[in-house]
C-alpha cells in the first residue's frame, strides 16, 4: 500500500497529536497521584504550601546528608 504525500502528512500530524495527548494524560495522572499521596500524608495539596512541602520532601528523600566518618 502506498500513501500519497497529503495522507502521509496528515497521518504524521495525527501521530504527533496522539503522542502529545498521551504525554498530557500521563502528566495529569502523575500530578493527581502526587496530590493524592500528599493528601494521604496530611500535607497541603494546593498553592505555595504544597510546593514548599513537595520541595522539602524531595530534598529530604533524594538529597540525603552525606554520612560522616
C-alpha positions as a Markdown table, in Angstrom:
| # | Residue | x | y | z |
|---|---|---|---|---|
| 1 | Unk | 0.0 | 0.0 | 0.0 |
| 2 | Unk | 1.3 | 3.4 | -0.9 |
| 3 | Unk | 0.3 | 6.7 | 0.8 |
| 4 | Unk | 0.0 | 10.0 | -1.0 |
| 5 | Unk | 2.0 | 12.9 | 0.3 |
| 6 | Unk | -1.0 | 14.6 | 1.9 |
| 7 | Unk | -2.1 | 11.3 | 3.5 |
| 8 | Unk | 1.4 | 10.7 | 4.9 |
| 9 | Unk | 1.5 | 14.3 | 6.2 |
| 10 | Unk | -1.9 | 14.1 | 8.0 |
| 11 | Unk | -1.1 | 10.7 | 9.4 |
| 12 | Unk | 2.2 | 12.1 | 10.9 |
| 13 | Unk | 0.3 | 15.0 | 12.3 |
| 14 | Unk | -2.2 | 12.7 | 13.9 |
| 15 | Unk | 0.6 | 10.6 | 15.4 |
| 16 | Unk | 2.2 | 13.7 | 16.9 |
| 17 | Unk | -1.2 | 14.8 | 18.3 |
| 18 | Unk | -1.8 | 11.4 | 19.8 |
| 19 | Unk | 1.7 | 11.5 | 21.4 |
| 20 | Unk | 1.1 | 14.9 | 22.9 |
| 21 | Unk | -2.3 | 13.7 | 24.2 |
| 22 | Unk | -0.7 | 10.7 | 25.9 |
| 23 | Unk | 2.0 | 12.9 | 27.4 |
| 24 | Unk | -0.6 | 15.3 | 28.7 |
| 25 | Unk | -2.7 | 12.5 | 30.1 |
| 26 | Unk | 0.4 | 10.9 | 31.8 |
| 27 | Unk | 1.3 | 14.3 | 33.3 |
| 28 | Unk | -2.2 | 14.7 | 34.6 |
| 29 | Unk | -2.2 | 11.2 | 36.1 |
| 30 | Unk | 1.2 | 11.8 | 37.8 |
| 31 | Unk | 0.0 | 15.1 | 39.2 |
| 32 | Unk | -3.1 | 13.6 | 40.6 |
| 33 | Unk | -1.1 | 10.7 | 42.1 |
| 34 | Unk | 1.3 | 13.2 | 43.8 |
| 35 | Unk | -1.7 | 15.2 | 45.2 |
| 36 | Unk | -3.4 | 12.1 | 46.4 |
| 37 | Unk | -0.2 | 11.0 | 48.2 |
| 38 | Unk | 0.2 | 14.4 | 49.8 |
| 39 | Unk | -3.5 | 14.3 | 50.9 |
| 40 | Unk | -3.0 | 10.8 | 52.4 |
| 41 | Unk | 0.1 | 12.1 | 54.3 |
| 42 | Unk | -2.0 | 15.0 | 55.6 |
| 43 | Unk | 0.2 | 17.5 | 53.7 |
| 44 | Unk | -1.0 | 20.6 | 52.0 |
| 45 | Unk | -2.3 | 19.9 | 48.4 |
| 46 | Unk | -2.7 | 23.4 | 47.0 |
| 47 | Unk | -0.6 | 26.5 | 46.2 |
| 48 | Unk | 2.6 | 27.6 | 47.8 |
| 49 | Unk | 2.2 | 25.4 | 50.8 |
| 50 | Unk | 2.0 | 22.3 | 48.5 |
| 51 | Unk | 5.1 | 23.4 | 46.5 |
| 52 | Unk | 7.1 | 24.1 | 49.7 |
| 53 | Unk | 6.1 | 20.7 | 51.2 |
| 54 | Unk | 7.0 | 18.9 | 47.9 |
| 55 | Unk | 10.3 | 20.6 | 47.7 |
| 56 | Unk | 11.2 | 19.7 | 51.3 |
| 57 | Unk | 10.2 | 16.1 | 50.7 |
| 58 | Unk | 12.3 | 15.9 | 47.5 |
| 59 | Unk | 15.3 | 17.5 | 49.3 |
| 60 | Unk | 15.0 | 15.1 | 52.3 |
| 61 | Unk | 14.4 | 11.9 | 50.3 |
| 62 | Unk | 16.6 | 12.4 | 47.3 |
| 63 | Unk | 19.5 | 14.5 | 48.6 |
| 64 | Unk | 20.4 | 12.9 | 51.9 |
| 65 | Unk | 23.2 | 14.3 | 54.0 |
| 66 | Unk | 26.5 | 12.6 | 53.4 |
| 67 | Unk | 27.4 | 10.1 | 56.2 |
| 68 | Unk | 30.1 | 11.5 | 58.5 |
| 69 | Unk | 33.1 | 9.1 | 59.2 |
